[in-house]
Structures are given as structure tokens and as C-alpha cells.
Amino acid sequence: MAYSVVIAGPAERDLDQALNYIANVLAAPSAAASLLDEFERLLVHLADNPSLFGVDFDVSEADAARVRHCMAKGYEIYYQVDEANHRVLVLAFLHGSRDAVRIMTQRV
């Protein structure tokens, strides 16, 4: 049974900022479109098999919950799985160079 995927407000803002930066500041709209395609492709995988990707223990400790992550073209998608409700909650979409532990701690 497929899980529903919910993108939290901060994760939506993360994605919007990344796409805007790539498309407008870097003047690479095709790269932004490719990143969005990859993000959407990964969401389909998360809906089908949310346990496919590993737990990020550093972020999980900071968030006090089991947080998983996967990579999308240099960006990391952080998410939690709600088994009881068959739901995946996307918490953040961060460039791999960012301090995910600090950012996730501030968001809790």
C-alpha cells in the first residue's frame, strides 16, 4: 500500500529557495527543472517504499525522532515515516554542504 507524502512548510520553502537560486542567480533554469524532476521522482519512491533510504542518526538525535534522508543532485531530503497513518512527512530539503543537524534542531 502506498504512503501519502506530505511536504512540510519549511521543506517547501527550502525547495523553492533552491530552485529560485539555481534558475535565477545561477541562470540555469534547466538545472532547476532537472532538480525538481529528481525531487518528484524520489517522492514517488518514498510513497512506494519509505524505508528504502537510511536513518540519519545525527539528525535523528537532534530531532528526537527517527529521520531518514536521501540525496537528490547534491541536496538532501530529510523525512519521517508515520507507519500508523501510512504517511511520509518531508521535513527539509537542504544542500549537502549545509549543517543539517543545526538547521533541524532550530526547526523543532
FIKOLZA-1660 file (N, C-alpha, C; in steps of 0.1 Angstrom, whole numbers, plus 5000, padded with zeros to 4 digits):
% residues 108
   i   px   py   pz ch aa at
   1 5008 4988 5000  A  M  N
   1 5000 5000 5000  A  M CA
   1 5009 5012 5000  A  M  C
   2 5006 5022 4991  A  A  N
   2 5014 5034 4990  A  A CA
   2 5011 5043 5002  A  A  C
   3 5022 5050 5006  A  Y  N
   3 5021 5060 5016  A  Y CA
   3 5017 5074 5010  A  Y  C
   4 5010 5082 5017  A  S  N
   4 5008 5096 5013  A  S CA
   4 5021 5103 5016  A  S  C
   5 5024 5113 5008  A  V  N
   5 5036 5121 5011  A  V CA
   5 5032 5136 5013  A  V  C
   6 5036 5141 5025  A  V  N
   6 5032 5155 5028  A  V CA
   6 5045 5162 5030  A  V  C
   7 5046 5174 5023  A  I  N
   7 5058 5183 5024  A  I CA
   7 5055 5194 5034  A  I  C
   8 5063 5194 5045  A  A  N
   8 5061 5204 5055  A  A CA
   8 5065 5218 5049  A  A  C
   9 5059 5228 5055  A  G  N
   9 5061 5242 5050  A  G CA
   9 5076 5246 5049  A  G  C
  10 5084 5243 5059  A  P  N
  10 5098 5246 5058  A  P CA
  10 5105 5239 5046  A  P  C
  11 5101 5226 5044  A  A  N
  11 5107 5219 5032  A  A CA
  11 5103 5225 5019  A  A  C
  12 5090 5230 5018  A  E  N
  12 5086 5236 5006  A  E CA
  12 5094 5249 5004  A  E  C
  13 5096 5257 5014  A  R  N
  13 5104 5269 5013  A  R CA
  13 5119 5266 5009  A  R  C
  14 5124 5255 5015  A  D  N
  14 5138 5251 5011  A  D CA
  14 5138 5248 4996  A  D  C
  15 5129 5240 4991  A  L  N
  15 5129 5236 4977  A  L CA
  15 5127 5249 4968  A  L  C
  16 5117 5257 4972  A  D  N
  16 5115 5270 4964  A  D CA
  16 5128 5278 4964  A  D  C
  17 5135 5280 4975  A  Q  N
  17 5147 5288 4975  A  Q CA
  17 5158 5282 4967  A  Q  C
  18 5159 5269 4967  A  A  N
  18 5169 5262 4959  A  A CA
  18 5167 5263 4944  A  A  C
  19 5154 5261 4940  A  L  N
  19 5150 5262 4926  A  L CA
  19 5152 5277 4921  A  L  C
  20 5148 5286 4930  A  N  N
  20 5149 5300 4926  A  N CA
  20 5164 5304 4924  A  N  C
  21 5172 5300 4934  A  Y  N
  21 5187 5303 4933  A  Y CA
  21 5193 5297 4920  A  Y  C
  22 5190 5285 4918  A  I  N
  22 5196 5278 4906  A  I CA
  22 5191 5285 4893  A  I  C
  23 5178 5287 4892  A  A  N
  23 5172 5292 4880  A  A CA
  23 5175 5307 4878  A  A  C
  24 5176 5315 4888  A  N  N
  24 5177 5329 4886  A  N CA
  24 5191 5335 4889  A  N  C
  25 5197 5331 4900  A  V  N
  25 5210 5336 4904  A  V CA
  25 5221 5329 4895  A  V  C
  26 5220 5316 4894  A  L  N
  26 5229 5308 4886  A  L CA
  26 5226 5308 4871  A  L  C
  27 5214 5314 4868  A  A  N
  27 5209 5314 4854  A  A CA
  27 5209 5301 4848  A  A  C
  28 5204 5291 4855  A  A  N
  28 5204 5277 4850  A  A CA
  28 5190 5271 4851  A  A  C
  29 5180 5276 4844  A  P  N
  29 5167 5271 4846  A  P CA
  29 5165 5256 4843  A  P  C
  30 5173 5251 4833  A  S  N
  30 5172 5237 4830  A  S CA
  30 5177 5228 4842  A  S  C
  31 5187 5233 4849  A  A  N
  31 5192 5226 4860  A  A CA
  31 5182 5226 4872  A  A  C
  32 5175 5237 4873  A  A  N
  32 5165 5238 4883  A  A CA
  32 5153 5228 4880  A  A  C
  33 5150 5228 4867  A  A  N
  33 5139 5218 4863  A  A CA
  33 5143 5204 4865  A  A  C
  34 5156 5201 4863  A  S  N
  34 5161 5187 4865  A  S CA
  34 5161 5184 4880  A  S  C
  35 5165 5193 4888  A  L  N
  35 5164 5191 4903  A  L CA
  35 5150 5188 4907  A  L  C
  36 5140 5196 4902  A  L  N
  36 5126 5194 4906  A  L CA
  36 5122 5180 4901  A  L  C
  37 5126 5176 4889  A  D  N
  37 5122 5163 4884  A  D CA
  37 5127 5152 4893  A  D  C
  38 5140 5153 4898  A  E  N
  38 5146 5144 4906  A  E CA
  38 5139 5143 4920  A  E  C
  39 5135 5155 4925  A  F  N
  39 5128 5156 4938  A  F CA
  39 5115 5148 4937  A  F  C
  40 5108 5151 4926  A  E  N
  40 5095 5144 4924  A  E CA
  40 5096 5129 4922  A  E  C
  41 5107 5125 4915  A  R  N
  41 5109 5111 4913  A  R CA
  41 5112 5104 4927  A  R  C
  42 5119 5111 4935  A  L  N
  42 5122 5105 4948  A  L CA
  42 5110 5104 4957  A  L  C
  43 5101 5114 4956  A  L  N
  43 5088 5113 4963  A  L CA
  43 5080 5101 4960  A  L  C
  44 5080 5098 4947  A  V  N
  44 5073 5085 4943  A  V CA
  44 5079 5073 4950  A  V  C
  45 5093 5073 4950  A  H  N
  45 5099 5062 4957  A  H CA
  45 5096 5061 4972  A  H  C
  46 5095 5073 4978  A  L  N
  46 5092 5074 4992  A  L CA
  46 5078 5069 4995  A  L  C
  47 5069 5072 4986  A  A  N
  47 5055 5068 4987  A  A CA
  47 5054 5052 4986  A  A  C
  48 5062 5047 4977  A  D  N
  48 5062 5032 4975  A  D CA
  48 5069 5024 4986  A  D  C
  49 5080 5030 4990  A  N  N
  49 5089 5023 5000  A  N CA
  49 5097 5033 5008  A  N  C
  50 5090 5038 5019  A  P  N
  50 5097 5049 5027  A  P CA
  50 5109 5044 5035  A  P  C
  51 5111 5031 5036  A  S  N
  51 5122 5026 5044  A  S CA
  51 5134 5023 5035  A  S  C
  52 5133 5027 5022  A  L  N
  52 5143 5024 5012  A  L CA
  52 5156 5031 5016  A  L  C
  53 5155 5043 5022  A  F  N
  53 5167 5051 5025  A  F CA
  53 5170 5050 5040  A  F  C
  54 5183 5053 5043  A  G  N
  54 5187 5051 5057  A  G CA
  54 5183 5062 5067  A  G  C
  55 5185 5058 5079  A  V  N
  55 5182 5068 5090  A  V CA
  55 5195 5076 5092  A  V  C
  56 5193 5089 5093  A  D  N
  56 5204 5099 5096  A  D CA
  56 5204 5100 5112  A  D  C
  57 5214 5093 5118  A  F  N
  57 5214 5092 5132  A  F CA
  57 5217 5106 5139  A  F  C
  58 5226 5114 5133  A  D  N
  58 5229 5127 5138  A  D CA
  58 5216 5136 5138  A  D  C
  59 5209 5136 5127  A  V  N
  59 5197 5145 5127  A  V CA
  59 5186 5139 5136  A  V  C
  60 5185 5125 5136  A  S  N
  60 5175 5119 5144  A  S CA
  60 5177 5122 5159  A  S  C
  61 5190 5123 5163  A  E  N
  61 5193 5126 5177  A  E CA
  61 5189 5140 5180  A  E  C
  62 5192 5149 5171  A  A  N
  62 5189 5163 5173  A  A CA
  62 5174 5166 5172  A  A  C
  63 5167 5158 5164  A  D  N
  63 5152 5160 5163  A  D CA
  63 5144 5151 5173  A  D  C
  64 5151 5142 5180  A  A  N
  64 5145 5133 5189  A  A CA
  64 5134 5124 5183  A  A  C
  65 5136 5121 5170  A  A  N
  65 5128 5112 5162  A  A CA
  65 5136 5106 5151  A  A  C
  66 5131 5095 5146  A  R  N
  66 5138 5088 5135  A  R CA
  66 5136 5096 5122  A  R  C
  67 5147 5102 5117  A  V  N
  67 5147 5109 5105  A  V CA
  67 5156 5102 5095  A  V  C
  68 5150 5100 5083  A  R  N
  68 5157 5094 5072  A  R CA
  68 5161 5104 5062  A  R  C
  69 5170 5101 5053  A  H  N
  69 5173 5110 5042  A  H CA
  69 5178 5103 5030  A  H  C
  70 5176 5110 5019  A  C  N
  70 5181 5106 5006  A  C CA
  70 5187 5118 4998  A  C  C
  71 5194 5115 4988  A  M  N
  71 5201 5125 4980  A  M CA
  71 5194 5128 4967  A  M  C
  72 5194 5141 4963  A  A  N
  72 5188 5145 4951  A  A CA
  72 5198 5155 4945  A  A  C
  73 5207 5151 4937  A  K  N
  73 5216 5160 4929  A  K CA
  73 5223 5170 4939  A  K  C
  74 5229 5165 4949  A  G  N
  74 5237 5174 4958  A  G CA
  74 5228 5179 4970  A  G  C
  75 5215 5177 4969  A  Y  N
  75 5206 5181 4980  A  Y CA
  75 5202 5169 4988  A  Y  C
  76 5198 5171 5000  A  E  N
  76 5193 5160 5009  A  E CA
  76 5179 5163 5012  A  E  C
  77 5171 5152 5011  A  I  N
  77 5157 5153 5015  A  I CA
  77 5156 5145 5029  A  I  C
  78 5152 5152 5039  A  Y  N
  78 5150 5147 5052  A  Y CA
  78 5135 5144 5054  A  Y  C
  79 5132 5132 5060  A  Y  N
  79 5118 5129 5061  A  Y CA
  79 5116 5119 5073  A  Y  C
  80 5104 5118 5078  A  Q  N
  80 5100 5109 5088  A  Q CA
  80 5089 5100 5082  A  Q  C
  81 5088 5088 5087  A  V  N
  81 5078 5079 5083  A  V CA
  81 5068 5077 5094  A  V  C
  82 5055 5079 5092  A  D  N
  82 5045 5077 5101  A  D CA
  82 5038 5064 5097  A  D  C
  83 5042 5053 5103  A  E  N
  83 5037 5040 5099  A  E CA
  83 5022 5038 5102  A  E  C
  84 5018 5044 5114  A  A  N
  84 5004 5042 5118  A  A CA
  84 4994 5048 5108  A  A  C
  85 4998 5059 5102  A  N  N
  85 4989 5066 5092  A  N CA
  85 4994 5065 5078  A  N  C
  86 5004 5056 5075  A  H  N
  86 5009 5054 5062  A  H CA
  86 5012 5067 5055  A  H  C
  87 5021 5075 5062  A  R  N
  87 5024 5088 5057  A  R CA
  87 5039 5091 5058  A  R  C
  88 5044 5098 5048  A  V  N
  88 5058 5103 5048  A  V CA
  88 5057 5118 5049  A  V  C
  89 5064 5123 5059  A  L  N
  89 5065 5138 5061  A  L CA
  89 5079 5142 5057  A  L  C
  90 5080 5150 5047  A  V  N
  90 5092 5156 5042  A  V CA
  90 5095 5168 5051  A  V  C
  91 5106 5168 5058  A  L  N
  91 5109 5179 5068  A  L CA
  91 5118 5190 5063  A  L  C
  92 5127 5186 5054  A  A  N
  92 5137 5196 5049  A  A CA
  92 5142 5191 5035  A  A  C
  93 5147 5201 5028  A  F  N
  93 5154 5199 5015  A  F CA
  93 5166 5208 5015  A  F  C
  94 5177 5203 5019  A  L  N
  94 5189 5211 5021  A  L CA
  94 5201 5207 5012  A  L  C
  95 5208 5217 5009  A  H  N
  95 5221 5214 5001  A  H CA
  95 5230 5206 5010  A  H  C
  96 5237 5197 5004  A  G  N
  96 5246 5188 5012  A  G CA
  96 5256 5195 5020  A  G  C
  97 5260 5207 5016  A  S  N
  97 5270 5214 5024  A  S CA
  97 5265 5221 5036  A  S  C
  98 5252 5221 5038  A  R  N
  98 5246 5228 5049  A  R CA
  98 5247 5220 5062  A  R  C
  99 5246 5226 5073  A  D  N
  99 5247 5219 5086  A  D CA
  99 5232 5215 5090  A  D  C
 100 5229 5203 5085  A  A  N
 100 5216 5197 5087  A  A CA
 100 5212 5196 5102  A  A  C
 101 5221 5192 5110  A  V  N
 101 5218 5190 5124  A  V CA
 101 5214 5203 5131  A  V  C
 102 5222 5214 5128  A  R  N
 102 5219 5227 5133  A  R CA
 102 5205 5232 5128  A  R  C
 103 5203 5230 5115  A  I  N
 103 5190 5235 5109  A  I CA
 103 5178 5228 5115  A  I  C
 104 5180 5214 5115  A  M  N
 104 5168 5206 5120  A  M CA
 104 5166 5209 5135  A  M  C
 105 5176 5212 5143  A  T  N
 105 5174 5215 5157  A  T CA
 105 5167 5228 5159  A  T  C
 106 5170 5238 5150  A  Q  N
 106 5163 5250 5151  A  Q CA
 106 5148 5249 5147  A  Q  C
 107 5145 5240 5138  A  R  N
 107 5131 5238 5134  A  R CA
 107 5122 5231 5143  A  R  C
 108 5128 5224 5153  A  V  N
 108 5120 5216 5162  A  V CA
 108 5113 5225 5172  A  V  C
% end
